[in-house]
Amino acid sequence: MPLISYHILIYALVALVALFIYGILGSMFIMQLDIINSLYFTVITVATVGYGDILPVTPAQKLFTITLVLGGVGLVAYAFTLAITVVSMVVEEVTSGSMQKRRMAAAKNHFILCGYGRVGSAVFKQLKRRNQEAIIIERDRNIIEKELWEEPEVLAIPGDATDEEILKSAGIKRARGIIIATGEDVDNLFITLTARELHPEIWIVARASKSENIKRLYRSGANKVISPETSGGEDIYFAAIQPTLMKITELHDVSSIRKEAEIILKHGATLENIEYHLPEFKEPLARKIEISKMSEINRFMDSLERDPVRKSSLQRVYESVSGIHSHWISGQDRESLNKVVEELKKEGLLLGVNLNDDEIKEAARKHGRIVEVIVKPEIKITESHAVGDIRKEAEIILKHGCTMEDIEYYLPGFHEALHRNVGLSRIEDMDNFLKSLDEDSKKMESLERLYSLSGGGIHSHRISGPDTQSLANVENELRAKGFLLGVNLSKEEIETKIREFGRVAELLLKHEVTNLDDKKIIVNFKGRILDSKHYLPGVRQIVTRSLYISSEEDVKNCENELKRPDARRSVESLYKISRQIHSHTVAAPDVKTIKKIEKALDKKGILLGVNLSEENIWEIVESQPANNDNE
């Protein structure tokens, strides 16, 4: 009803202004008056107090004056009546509280605060600071009228919160939480019971003045019980907000602070604190910030621009933690917090949500940005590429001022990686190394064999750099190039990567000694045979022959070797004892090629298995019938 009256009053005032314009223009063109006299004549005519100093003479002037008088009397009376009505209704709303009742009826996802004493007022300040909507229930009407109703934005109900109807009028069924902060534990107990009955899912935080009542309040249905002897308003606020409190861990530099804040604040969340995760400290360095408005962030960023020393200090802090930090954020509801998470993830800023200390360290380690030695930042990169990509890899690392400290190869059957110091910091040194490979085919063959054995090109480097940003640039470029498998991976993670991305497989085969189909198929698909293993049952010994078959010419050499009597007898003896079962370690350009080789060998009927355990291989070998004719 008041909204309609307001609109009608506006329309009446607009019509009155239009009437005045009509009167002034008519006075100028019909009455032949100047602008001042036109305004004067219009006012005295509409107000019906004409003094007779300006009189209409012609019929047109008289008709104009009649319309002005009639229109003025009606409109002024109508507008005046409406104004009186609206003012009366507003006064009535304020005095009767009907305006607040309408706002309370529309409130949802809000807090109900029971009690506005010393503790309750402190809690309300925390709620207000973070733009959280709250409805206050206070028994003392003087506090309501003299303190709370003085502020039009504050919603407050005078009454006893133990009354079920009062809680209903505060919208308990639509509320997100209820904070019970009265000074009487008995009242708090009854309010808790009533609230839990009215809204079984609501989050309840209750105050306990006496420690012996804490358990009783929990049993009555409170989710959190806070004692004012040990906690203040802020602690009670955080207890109340716990269902919509979230810890986010991020990775970015100082330049992304504003973007991060925009995402968080636009969804109605509050940045409660910041925690820096220094590798030298067991606990993070935490600082309260309590930012809920973008203007606060803007002031902070402007202060950095005005004070270069302060900005440099903050940048050094971010550098020390490699950009990894956490925030506790509180929000209006879980949905808004989830939107924050999704957007931060989309922007590439988020590492994780609600991570514990160990998980944060693990996330930092995996992203390769945690610095153990601040003076010389370094990371361990694990890659997969061919020998031909060595120079490109070195270019990416060296152009950012970083040094390739070492290389590790992962040979099957060895518990520890094969490690070699490199200390490469100049591209000229890499060119000299590659030149030596071109000039020495045996050296190139040995390196290719090493790459093939190590998961088909999977290896690791420890690289150091002038700062963590340089290391991050290297990481990003290697990943974009398709070389990078991971950063600072554990031994178990590297073994998993070899299984997932490795281009080496151990194929268990069975065929006659003169059958070279397996070698032809592997070479035809550009694969390489690195060795051949024969399994001697009974004594359970393995005889390994080193091979390097990578071309049709190598296969032809195998055929020629079998034509030599001594060589043929030796190989036939191995095949006979191992019941024609043997395995080849095969390397290929990619995993897809390995699969093609496996399919072709299986189609020929000579493949028994791929990457089998030693025990499985012995079971297969010993289950085969012995060839007695040849024994």
C-alpha positions in Angstrom: 0.0 0.0 0.0 2.7 2.6 0.8 4.5 1.8 -2.4 1.4 2.6 -4.4 0.9 5.9 -2.6 4.5 6.9 -3.2 4.1 6.4 -7.0 0.8 8.3 -7.1 2.4 11.2 -5.2 5.2 11.3 -7.7 2.7 11.4 -10.6 0.8 14.2 -8.9 4.0 16.3 -8.5 5.0 15.7 -12.1 1.5 16.9 -13.2 1.9 20.0 -11.0 5.2 20.8 -12.6 3.6 20.4 -16.0 0.8 22.7 -15.0 3.4 25.4 -14.0 5.2 25.0 -17.3 1.8 25.4 -19.1 1.0 28.5 -17.1 4.4 30.2 -17.8 4.3 29.5 -21.5 0.7 30.5 -21.8 1.4 33.7 -19.9 4.2 34.6 -22.2 2.4 33.9 -25.5 -1.3 34.5 -24.6 -1.0 37.1 -21.9 2.0 38.8 -23.6 4.0 38.9 -20.4 7.8 38.7 -19.8 9.3 35.6 -18.1 9.3 37.1 -14.6 5.7 38.4 -14.8 4.7 35.0 -16.4 6.0 33.1 -13.4 4.4 35.6 -11.0 1.0 35.4 -12.8 1.1 31.6 -12.8 1.8 31.3 -9.1 -0.9 33.8 -7.9 -3.4 32.2 -10.3 -2.7 28.6 -9.3 -2.7 29.6 -5.6 -6.0 31.5 -6.2 -4.7 34.8 -4.5 -4.8 37.0 -7.6 -4.2 40.7 -6.7 -5.9 42.2 -9.8 -2.7 43.9 -11.0 -2.6 41.7 -14.1 -6.0 41.0 -15.7 -7.0 39.0 -18.7 -8.7 41.1 -21.3 -9.2 39.1 -24.5 -11.4 36.0 -24.7 -8.4 33.8 -25.2 -6.7 35.3 -22.1 -9.8 34.7 -20.1 -10.1 31.1 -21.2 -6.4 30.5 -20.5 -6.8 31.9 -17.0 -9.9 29.7 -16.3 -8.0 26.5 -17.3 -5.0 27.5 -15.1 -7.2 28.2 -12.1 -9.3 25.0 -12.3 -6.2 22.8 -13.0 -4.2 24.5 -10.2 -6.9 24.2 -7.5 -7.5 20.5 -8.3 -3.9 19.4 -8.6 -2.5 21.4 -5.6 -5.3 20.0 -3.4 -4.7 16.4 -4.7 -0.9 16.6 -4.2 -1.2 18.1 -0.8 -3.7 15.4 0.4 -1.4 12.6 -1.0 1.6 14.1 0.7 -0.2 14.2 4.1 -1.3 10.6 3.6 2.1 9.3 2.7 3.8 11.1 5.6 1.2 9.7 8.0 1.7 6.2 6.7 5.5 6.5 7.1 5.1 7.8 10.6 2.7 4.9 11.4 5.1 2.4 9.9 8.0 3.6 11.9 6.1 3.8 15.2 4.3 0.5 14.7 7.3 -1.3 13.3 5.4 -2.6 10.3 8.3 -1.7 8.0 10.7 -3.8 10.0 8.1 -6.6 10.1 8.0 -6.6 6.3 11.8 -6.7 6.0 11.9 -9.5 8.6 9.3 -11.5 6.7 11.5 -11.2 3.5 14.7 -12.1 5.3 16.3 -15.5 4.5 19.7 -17.1 5.0 20.3 -14.7 7.9 21.4 -15.0 11.5 19.2 -14.7 14.6 21.1 -13.1 17.5 19.4 -13.7 20.9 20.6 -11.2 23.4 22.2 -7.8 22.9 24.3 -7.4 26.0 28.1 -7.1 26.2 28.7 -10.3 24.3 25.8 -10.0 21.9 26.7 -6.5 20.8 30.3 -7.6 20.2 29.0 -10.5 18.0 26.7 -8.1 16.1 29.7 -5.9 15.3 31.5 -8.8 13.7 28.4 -9.8 11.7 27.8 -6.2 10.5 31.5 -5.8 9.6 31.2 -8.7 7.2 27.9 -7.7 5.7 26.0 -10.6 7.3 22.3 -10.0 7.8 21.0 -10.5 11.3 17.8 -10.2 13.3 18.3 -9.3 17.0 15.9 -10.5 19.7 16.4 -8.5 22.9 14.2 -8.7 26.1 15.0 -5.1 27.2 12.7 -2.8 25.1 14.8 0.3 26.1 17.8 -1.2 24.3 15.7 -1.9 21.2 14.1 1.6 21.1 17.0 3.7 22.2 19.9 1.9 20.5 18.9 -0.5 17.8 15.9 1.2 16.2 17.9 4.4 16.0 19.6 2.7 13.0 17.1 2.0 10.2 19.2 -0.9 8.8 19.1 -2.8 12.1 16.4 -5.4 12.4 15.4 -6.0 16.0 12.5 -7.6 17.9 11.6 -6.7 21.5 10.7 -9.9 23.3 11.8 -13.1 25.0 13.7 -15.5 22.7 12.5 -18.5 24.7 9.0 -17.8 23.2 8.5 -20.0 20.2 6.4 -17.3 18.4 9.2 -14.7 18.8 11.6 -17.1 17.1 9.1 -17.7 14.3 8.7 -14.0 13.8 12.5 -13.7 13.4 12.2 -16.2 10.5 14.0 -19.1 12.2 12.8 -21.6 9.5 14.5 -19.4 6.9 17.6 -18.6 8.9 21.1 -20.1 8.3 22.1 -19.9 12.0 21.1 -18.8 15.5 23.5 -17.2 18.0 22.3 -17.5 21.6 24.2 -14.9 23.7 22.0 -14.1 26.6 23.6 -14.0 30.1 21.3 -16.7 31.5 22.4 -20.4 30.8 18.8 -21.6 31.6 17.4 -19.3 28.9 20.1 -20.3 26.5 19.2 -24.0 27.1 15.5 -23.4 26.4 16.2 -21.3 23.3 18.5 -24.1 22.0 15.8 -26.7 22.5 13.1 -24.6 20.9 15.3 -23.6 18.0 16.3 -27.2 17.3 12.7 -28.3 17.4 11.6 -25.5 15.0 14.5 -26.0 12.6 16.3 -29.4 13.0 19.0 -28.4 10.5 19.9 -24.9 11.7 23.4 -24.2 13.0 23.2 -23.3 16.7 26.0 -21.4 18.6 25.2 -21.0 22.3 26.9 -19.0 25.1 27.6 -20.8 28.4 28.3 -18.5 31.4 29.2 -21.5 33.5 31.6 -24.3 32.4 29.4 -27.0 33.9 26.6 -26.1 31.5 28.6 -26.6 28.3 27.8 -30.3 28.1 24.1 -29.6 28.8 24.0 -27.1 25.9 25.6 -29.6 23.6 23.2 -32.3 24.6 20.3 -29.9 24.0 21.3 -29.5 20.4 23.9 -26.8 20.1 26.5 -27.3 17.4 29.0 -25.0 19.2 29.1 -23.8 22.8 31.3 -20.8 23.6 32.3 -19.5 27.0 32.7 -15.8 27.3 35.4 -16.3 29.9 37.7 -17.6 27.2 36.1 -16.2 24.0 35.0 -12.8 22.7 32.6 -11.7 20.1 34.9 -12.6 17.3 35.3 -16.2 18.4 31.5 -16.5 18.7 31.2 -15.1 15.2 33.6 -17.6 13.8 31.8 -20.4 15.6 28.5 -19.2 14.0 30.0 -18.9 10.5 31.8 -22.3 10.6 29.4 -24.0 8.2 30.3 -21.3 5.6 33.9 -20.9 6.5 36.5 -22.2 4.0 40.3 -22.3 3.7 41.6 -21.8 0.2 45.3 -22.3 -0.7 46.5 -20.4 -3.8 49.6 -19.7 -5.9 50.1 -16.3 -7.4 52.3 -13.2 -7.1 51.6 -9.7 -5.8 50.3 -8.5 -9.2 47.3 -10.9 -8.9 46.2 -9.8 -5.4 43.5 -7.5 -6.8 42.1 -10.1 -9.2 42.0 -12.6 -6.4 40.1 -10.2 -4.1 37.6 -9.2 -6.9 36.6 -12.9 -7.3 36.2 -13.5 -3.6 34.4 -10.2 -2.7 32.0 -10.1 -5.6 30.3 -13.3 -4.3 29.7 -11.7 -0.9 32.6 -13.5 0.9 35.1 -11.9 3.4 38.8 -12.4 3.4 39.4 -13.2 7.0 43.2 -13.7 7.1 46.3 -14.6 5.1 48.7 -17.4 5.9 52.2 -17.6 4.4 53.7 -21.0 4.2 57.5 -20.6 4.7 59.4 -23.9 4.3 61.6 -23.0 7.3 58.7 -22.9 9.7 56.4 -25.7 10.9 53.5 -23.3 11.3 52.4 -20.7 8.7 52.8 -17.0 9.4 49.2 -15.7 9.8 47.9 -12.2 9.6 44.3 -10.9 10.1 43.0 -8.8 7.2 39.1 -9.0 7.6 38.4 -7.4 4.1 34.8 -7.5 2.9 34.8 -4.4 0.5 36.7 -3.8 -2.7 37.5 -0.3 -1.5 39.7 -1.7 1.3 41.7 -3.7 -1.3 42.0 -0.6 -3.5 43.3 1.4 -0.6 45.8 -1.3 0.2 47.0 -1.6 -3.5 47.3 2.2 -3.8 49.4 2.3 -0.6 51.8 -0.2 -2.2 52.2 2.1 -5.2 52.8 5.1 -3.0 55.3 3.2 -0.9 57.9 1.3 -3.0 59.7 0.0 0.1 56.5 -1.6 1.4 55.7 -3.1 -2.0 59.2 -4.5 -2.2 58.9 -6.0 1.2 55.6 -7.7 0.2 57.1 -9.0 -3.0 60.0 -10.5 -1.0 57.5 -12.3 1.3 55.7 -13.7 -1.8 59.1 -14.7 -3.2 60.1 -16.4 0.0 56.9 -18.6 -0.1 57.0 -19.0 -3.8 53.6 -17.3 -4.1 51.9 -20.0 -2.0 49.6 -18.8 0.7 46.2 -19.5 2.2 43.1 -17.5 3.2 40.2 -18.3 5.5 37.2 -16.9 3.8 33.6 -16.7 5.1 30.6 -16.4 2.9 26.9 -16.0 2.7 26.3 -19.6 1.9 28.0 -22.7 0.5 26.8 -21.9 -3.0 28.6 -18.6 -3.0 31.8 -20.1 -1.7 31.6 -22.8 -4.4 31.4 -20.1 -7.0 34.5 -18.5 -5.5 36.3 -21.8 -5.8 35.3 -22.4 -9.4 36.3 -19.0 -10.5 39.7 -19.1 -8.7 40.3 -22.5 -10.3 39.4 -21.1 -13.7 41.8 -18.3 -13.3 44.6 -20.8 -12.4 45.1 -19.3 -8.9 43.8 -22.2 -6.7 45.9 -25.1 -5.4 43.2 -26.6 -3.1 40.4 -26.2 -0.6 40.6 -26.9 3.2 44.0 -28.5 2.9 45.9 -29.4 6.0 49.5 -28.5 6.6 50.9 -31.7 5.0 48.6 -31.4 2.0 49.7 -27.8 1.5 53.4 -28.8 1.6 52.6 -31.6 -0.9 50.7 -29.2 -3.2 53.6 -26.8 -3.0 56.1 -29.5 -3.7 54.2 -30.8 -6.7 53.9 -27.3 -8.2 57.7 -27.0 -7.9 57.6 -23.7 -6.2 58.6 -24.4 -2.6 62.1 -23.2 -1.9 64.2 -25.1 0.5 67.2 -22.8 0.0 66.2 -19.2 -0.5 69.7 -18.2 -1.8 69.5 -20.7 -4.7 66.0 -21.8 -5.6 65.8 -25.2 -7.4 63.3 -27.7 -8.5 63.4 -31.3 -9.9 61.7 -31.8 -13.2 60.8 -35.1 -14.7 60.4 -35.3 -18.5 59.9 -37.6 -21.4 61.5 -36.9 -24.8 63.9 -38.4 -27.3 67.6 -37.8 -27.6 66.9 -35.5 -30.6 65.0 -33.1 -28.2 68.0 -32.6 -25.9 69.0 -29.2 -27.3 65.5 -27.8 -27.3 65.1 -28.8 -23.6 68.5 -27.1 -22.8 67.5 -23.9 -24.7 64.3 -23.5 -22.6 66.2 -24.1 -19.3 69.2 -21.9 -20.1 67.4 -18.9 -21.6 65.8 -18.1 -18.3 69.2 -18.0 -16.5 68.8 -21.4 -15.0 71.4 -24.2 -14.7 70.9 -27.9 -15.4 72.6 -29.4 -12.4 72.3 -33.2 -13.1 70.4 -35.9 -14.8 68.8 -39.1 -13.5 67.9 -42.2 -15.6 65.4 -44.9 -14.3 66.6 -48.3 -15.3 64.3 -51.3 -14.9 65.3 -53.6 -12.0 67.3 -50.9 -10.2 66.0 -49.5 -6.9 68.0 -46.2 -7.3 68.2 -43.9 -10.3 71.4 -43.7 -12.4 72.7 -40.2 -11.4 75.2 -38.0 -13.3 76.2 -34.4 -12.5 75.9 -32.1 -15.5 76.3 -28.5 -14.4 75.2 -27.1 -17.7 74.7 -23.3 -17.8 75.9 -22.4 -21.3 74.3 -23.4 -24.6 77.8 -23.7 -26.1 78.6 -26.6 -23.8 75.4 -28.4 -25.0 76.4 -27.8 -28.6 79.9 -29.3 -27.9 78.2 -32.4 -26.3 75.9 -32.9 -29.3 78.8 -32.5 -31.7 80.7 -35.3 -29.8 77.6 -37.5 -30.3 77.6 -36.9 -34.0 81.3 -37.7 -34.3 81.1 -40.9 -32.2 78.3 -43.3 -33.2 79.0 -45.7 -30.3 78.5 -42.9 -27.8 75.2 -41.9 -29.5 74.1 -45.5 -29.5 74.9 -45.8 -25.8 72.9 -42.7 -25.0 69.9 -43.8 -27.1 70.1 -47.2 -25.3 70.1 -45.4 -21.9 67.1 -43.2 -22.9 65.3 -46.3 -24.2 65.9 -48.3 -21.1 64.8 -45.4 -18.9 61.1 -45.6 -19.7 61.7 -44.7 -23.4 63.1 -41.3 -22.6 61.8 -40.6 -19.1 64.5 -38.9 -16.9 64.8 -36.1 -14.3 66.9 -33.0 -14.0 67.6 -30.9 -10.9 67.7 -27.3 -12.1 68.5 -24.1 -10.2 67.7 -20.5 -11.0 68.1 -16.9 -9.9 64.6 -16.9 -8.5 61.4 -18.9 -8.4 59.8 -16.9 -11.2 62.5 -18.1 -13.6 61.9 -21.7 -12.5 58.2 -21.2 -13.0 58.8 -19.9 -16.6 60.9 -23.0 -17.3 58.2 -25.2 -15.9 55.5 -23.6 -18.0 57.5 -23.7 -21.3 58.5 -27.4 -20.8 54.9 -28.2 -20.1 53.7 -26.3 -23.2 56.4 -28.2 -25.3 55.0 -31.5 -24.1 58.2 -32.5 -22.3 57.2 -32.1 -18.7 55.7 -35.0 -16.7 55.9 -33.4 -13.3 57.8 -31.3 -10.8 59.5 -32.6 -7.6 57.9 -36.1 -8.0 58.6 -38.8 -5.5 60.2 -42.1 -6.5 56.7 -43.8 -6.4 55.2 -41.0 -8.5 58.0 -41.3 -11.1 57.5 -45.1 -11.3 53.8 -44.4 -11.9 54.7 -42.0 -14.7 56.9 -44.6 -16.3 54.0 -47.0 -16.3 51.6 -44.5 -17.7 53.9 -42.7 -20.2 56.8 -45.0 -20.6 57.6 -46.2 -24.1 59.4 -49.4 -23.0 57.7 -52.8 -22.5 58.9 -56.3 -21.7 57.3 -58.7 -24.1 57.2 -62.4 -23.2 57.3 -64.6 -26.4 57.4 -68.2 -27.5 58.6 -69.3 -30.9 61.3 -71.5 -32.5 64.8 -70.3 -32.8 64.7 -69.8 -36.5 61.5 -67.7 -36.3 62.5 -64.1 -36.5 58.9 -62.7 -36.9 59.1 -60.9 -33.6 62.2 -59.0 -34.6 60.8 -58.1 -38.0 57.5 -56.8 -36.5 59.2 -54.7 -33.9 61.7 -53.1 -36.3 58.9 -52.6 -38.9 57.1 -50.4 -36.3 60.3 -48.4 -35.7 60.8 -50.2 -32.4 64.1 -51.3 -30.9 65.0 -54.5 -29.1 67.3 -53.8 -26.2 67.9 -57.3 -24.8 66.8 -60.9 -24.8 66.2 -62.9 -21.5 66.0 -66.7 -21.3 64.5 -68.4 -18.3 66.1 -71.7 -17.1 63.5 -73.7 -15.1 64.5 -75.8 -12.1 67.4 -73.6 -11.2 65.4 -70.5 -11.9 68.2 -68.6 -13.5 67.9 -65.9 -16.1 70.4 -65.5 -18.9 70.4 -62.0 -20.4 71.9 -61.2 -23.8 72.4 -57.6 -24.6 71.0 -56.7 -28.0 70.4 -53.5 -29.9 68.3 -54.3 -32.9 66.8 -51.2 -34.5 66.9 -51.8 -38.3 66.3 -54.4 -41.0 70.0 -54.6 -41.3 70.3 -55.7 -37.7 67.6 -58.4 -38.3 69.6 -59.6 -41.3 72.7 -59.8 -39.1 70.7 -62.1 -36.7 69.9 -64.4 -39.6 73.5 -64.5 -40.7 74.6 -65.3 -37.1 72.3 -68.3 -36.9 74.0 -69.7 -40.0 77.2 -70.0 -38.0 77.2 -73.5 -36.4 78.7 -72.5 -33.0 76.4 -69.5 -32.6 73.4 -71.6 -33.7 74.1 -74.4 -31.2 74.4 -71.9 -28.3 71.2 -70.1 -29.1 69.3 -73.4 -29.8 70.5 -74.7 -26.3 69.1 -71.6 -24.6 65.8 -71.9 -26.5 65.6 -75.7 -25.7 66.2 -75.2 -22.0 63.9 -72.2 -21.6 61.2 -74.2 -23.6 61.3 -71.6 -26.4 60.2 -68.9 -24.0 62.1 -65.7 -23.8 61.4 -62.0 -23.4 62.6 -58.8 -25.1 62.8 -55.3 -23.7 61.4 -53.2 -26.5 61.5 -49.4 -26.8 59.3 -47.4 -29.2 58.7 -43.8 -30.2 55.4 -43.7 -28.2 53.0 -45.8 -26.2 50.7 -46.1 -29.2 53.4 -47.8 -31.2 54.1 -50.2 -28.3 50.4 -51.2 -28.5 50.6 -51.8 -32.2 53.6 -54.1 -31.7 51.8 -56.0 -29.0 48.8 -56.5 -31.3 50.8 -57.7 -34.3 52.8 -60.2 -32.1 49.6 -61.5 -30.6 48.1 -61.9 -34.1 51.1 -64.0 -35.0 50.4 -66.2 -31.9 53.8 -65.7 -30.3 53.0 -63.2 -27.5 52.5 -64.7 -24.0 52.3 -61.5 -22.0 53.4 -57.9 -21.5 55.2 -56.5 -18.4 54.6 -59.6 -16.4 56.1 -60.0 -12.9 59.0 -62.4 -12.6 56.9 -64.9 -10.6 54.2 -64.9 -13.3 56.9 -65.5 -15.9 58.3 -68.5 -14.0 54.8 -69.9 -13.6 54.3 -69.8 -17.4 57.8 -71.2 -18.2 57.5 -74.1 -15.7 54.0 -75.0 -16.9 55.2 -75.7 -20.4 56.1 -79.3 -21.3 59.8 -80.0 -21.7 61.1 -81.0 -25.1 62.5 -84.4 -24.2 63.5 -85.2 -27.8 66.2 -82.5 -27.6 67.4 -83.2 -24.0 
